[in-house]
Amino acid sequence: MNPIIALLKENNISDEQINEIFLTLTQNPLAAMTTISQLGLPQDKLQALMAQVMQNPVLIKEAVEQLGLDFTKVEEAKAKLNQ
């Protein structure tokens, strides 16, 4: 299982919330960071999760594919951030 999804599930984040987070990540990564920070995760888990999301886009791609979402939206969002 994808480590980002696993960490969220370990902290009792519902499948629906996980899908929403990754959908938001594909559309607006900055908004997703805000959403993730509001999940009530312990600080150490939150920092680990944020580090994975920020530093390892391959994990995001894998999670998006695992959840059946459209990764092209992730690429579009990343391009917007780089402008």
Secondary structure, DSSP 8 states (H G I E B T S, - for coil): --HHHHHHHHTT--HHHHHHHHHHHHH-HHHHHHHHHTS---HHHHHHHHHHHHH-HHHHHHHHHHHT--HHHHHHHHHHHT-
